Amino acid sequence: MNDEESALEEAIANLREAAQRIRATQNLMHSQGMTENVNYRELLMRLSTALAMTEAAYVEARRRRNL
């Protein structure tokens, strides 16, 4: 395995973990009823955006690994 492959494998693992943590945060906020509170609307939107970007980066890293 060369340096690029190793870096992509680490990126994939880190992105997978990041997505899991973001989802866990979203689930926690939902279970605490925070999703209905307007004071948390911006945070929830940013979490959703962060998850989408993290998932996109994960897909891209996997795509590049398979090139």
CNS distance restraints for C-alpha pairs under 8 A (distance, minus, plus):
assign (resid   1 and name CA) (resid   5 and name CA) 5.98 0.50 0.50
assign (resid   1 and name CA) (resid   6 and name CA) 6.43 0.50 0.50
assign (resid   2 and name CA) (resid   6 and name CA) 6.21 0.50 0.50
assign (resid   3 and name CA) (resid   7 and name CA) 6.07 0.50 0.50
assign (resid   4 and name CA) (resid   8 and name CA) 6.13 0.50 0.50
assign (resid   5 and name CA) (resid   9 and name CA) 6.12 0.50 0.50
assign (resid   5 and name CA) (resid  65 and name CA) 6.44 0.50 0.50
assign (resid   6 and name CA) (resid  10 and name CA) 6.27 0.50 0.50
assign (resid   7 and name CA) (resid  11 and name CA) 6.09 0.50 0.50
assign (resid   8 and name CA) (resid  12 and name CA) 6.02 0.50 0.50
assign (resid   8 and name CA) (resid  61 and name CA) 6.12 0.50 0.50
assign (resid   8 and name CA) (resid  62 and name CA) 7.59 0.50 0.50
assign (resid   8 and name CA) (resid  64 and name CA) 7.92 0.50 0.50
assign (resid   8 and name CA) (resid  65 and name CA) 6.33 0.50 0.50
assign (resid   9 and name CA) (resid  13 and name CA) 6.28 0.50 0.50
assign (resid   9 and name CA) (resid  65 and name CA) 7.78 0.50 0.50
assign (resid  10 and name CA) (resid  14 and name CA) 6.10 0.50 0.50
assign (resid  11 and name CA) (resid  15 and name CA) 5.94 0.50 0.50
assign (resid  11 and name CA) (resid  58 and name CA) 7.71 0.50 0.50
assign (resid  11 and name CA) (resid  61 and name CA) 7.09 0.50 0.50
assign (resid  12 and name CA) (resid  16 and name CA) 6.07 0.50 0.50
assign (resid  12 and name CA) (resid  58 and name CA) 5.73 0.50 0.50
assign (resid  12 and name CA) (resid  61 and name CA) 6.23 0.50 0.50
assign (resid  12 and name CA) (resid  62 and name CA) 6.80 0.50 0.50
assign (resid  13 and name CA) (resid  17 and name CA) 6.29 0.50 0.50
assign (resid  14 and name CA) (resid  18 and name CA) 6.08 0.50 0.50
assign (resid  15 and name CA) (resid  19 and name CA) 6.12 0.50 0.50
assign (resid  15 and name CA) (resid  54 and name CA) 6.18 0.50 0.50
assign (resid  15 and name CA) (resid  55 and name CA) 7.38 0.50 0.50
assign (resid  15 and name CA) (resid  57 and name CA) 7.34 0.50 0.50
assign (resid  15 and name CA) (resid  58 and name CA) 5.67 0.50 0.50
assign (resid  16 and name CA) (resid  20 and name CA) 6.34 0.50 0.50
assign (resid  16 and name CA) (resid  55 and name CA) 7.86 0.50 0.50
assign (resid  16 and name CA) (resid  58 and name CA) 6.88 0.50 0.50
assign (resid  17 and name CA) (resid  21 and name CA) 6.23 0.50 0.50
assign (resid  18 and name CA) (resid  22 and name CA) 6.19 0.50 0.50
assign (resid  18 and name CA) (resid  54 and name CA) 7.23 0.50 0.50
assign (resid  19 and name CA) (resid  23 and name CA) 6.14 0.50 0.50
assign (resid  19 and name CA) (resid  51 and name CA) 5.85 0.50 0.50
assign (resid  19 and name CA) (resid  54 and name CA) 6.19 0.50 0.50
assign (resid  19 and name CA) (resid  55 and name CA) 6.73 0.50 0.50
assign (resid  20 and name CA) (resid  24 and name CA) 6.11 0.50 0.50
assign (resid  21 and name CA) (resid  25 and name CA) 6.20 0.50 0.50
assign (resid  22 and name CA) (resid  26 and name CA) 6.24 0.50 0.50
assign (resid  22 and name CA) (resid  47 and name CA) 6.64 0.50 0.50
assign (resid  22 and name CA) (resid  50 and name CA) 7.71 0.50 0.50
assign (resid  22 and name CA) (resid  51 and name CA) 6.30 0.50 0.50
assign (resid  23 and name CA) (resid  27 and name CA) 6.08 0.50 0.50
assign (resid  23 and name CA) (resid  51 and name CA) 7.46 0.50 0.50
assign (resid  24 and name CA) (resid  28 and name CA) 6.05 0.50 0.50
assign (resid  25 and name CA) (resid  29 and name CA) 6.16 0.50 0.50
assign (resid  26 and name CA) (resid  30 and name CA) 6.12 0.50 0.50
assign (resid  26 and name CA) (resid  44 and name CA) 7.31 0.50 0.50
assign (resid  26 and name CA) (resid  47 and name CA) 7.21 0.50 0.50
assign (resid  27 and name CA) (resid  31 and name CA) 6.05 0.50 0.50
assign (resid  28 and name CA) (resid  32 and name CA) 6.22 0.50 0.50
assign (resid  29 and name CA) (resid  33 and name CA) 6.33 0.50 0.50
assign (resid  29 and name CA) (resid  34 and name CA) 5.11 0.50 0.50
assign (resid  29 and name CA) (resid  35 and name CA) 6.27 0.50 0.50
assign (resid  30 and name CA) (resid  34 and name CA) 5.75 0.50 0.50
assign (resid  30 and name CA) (resid  35 and name CA) 5.35 0.50 0.50
assign (resid  33 and name CA) (resid  37 and name CA) 7.47 0.50 0.50
assign (resid  34 and name CA) (resid  40 and name CA) 6.65 0.50 0.50
assign (resid  35 and name CA) (resid  40 and name CA) 6.78 0.50 0.50
assign (resid  35 and name CA) (resid  41 and name CA) 7.10 0.50 0.50
assign (resid  35 and name CA) (resid  44 and name CA) 7.20 0.50 0.50
assign (resid  37 and name CA) (resid  41 and name CA) 6.90 0.50 0.50
assign (resid  40 and name CA) (resid  44 and name CA) 6.10 0.50 0.50
assign (resid  41 and name CA) (resid  45 and name CA) 6.15 0.50 0.50
assign (resid  42 and name CA) (resid  46 and name CA) 6.17 0.50 0.50
assign (resid  43 and name CA) (resid  47 and name CA) 6.13 0.50 0.50
assign (resid  44 and name CA) (resid  48 and name CA) 6.20 0.50 0.50
assign (resid  45 and name CA) (resid  49 and name CA) 6.19 0.50 0.50
assign (resid  46 and name CA) (resid  50 and name CA) 5.93 0.50 0.50
assign (resid  47 and name CA) (resid  51 and name CA) 6.06 0.50 0.50
assign (resid  48 and name CA) (resid  52 and name CA) 6.24 0.50 0.50
assign (resid  49 and name CA) (resid  53 and name CA) 6.15 0.50 0.50
assign (resid  50 and name CA) (resid  54 and name CA) 5.95 0.50 0.50
assign (resid  51 and name CA) (resid  55 and name CA) 6.02 0.50 0.50
assign (resid  52 and name CA) (resid  56 and name CA) 6.13 0.50 0.50
assign (resid  53 and name CA) (resid  57 and name CA) 6.14 0.50 0.50
assign (resid  54 and name CA) (resid  58 and name CA) 6.13 0.50 0.50
assign (resid  55 and name CA) (resid  59 and name CA) 6.23 0.50 0.50
assign (resid  56 and name CA) (resid  60 and name CA) 6.16 0.50 0.50
assign (resid  57 and name CA) (resid  61 and name CA) 6.03 0.50 0.50
assign (resid  58 and name CA) (resid  62 and name CA) 6.23 0.50 0.50
assign (resid  59 and name CA) (resid  63 and name CA) 6.11 0.50 0.50
assign (resid  60 and name CA) (resid  64 and name CA) 6.15 0.50 0.50
assign (resid  61 and name CA) (resid  65 and name CA) 6.14 0.50 0.50
assign (resid  62 and name CA) (resid  66 and name CA) 6.37 0.50 0.50
assign (resid  63 and name CA) (resid  67 and name CA) 6.52 0.50 0.50
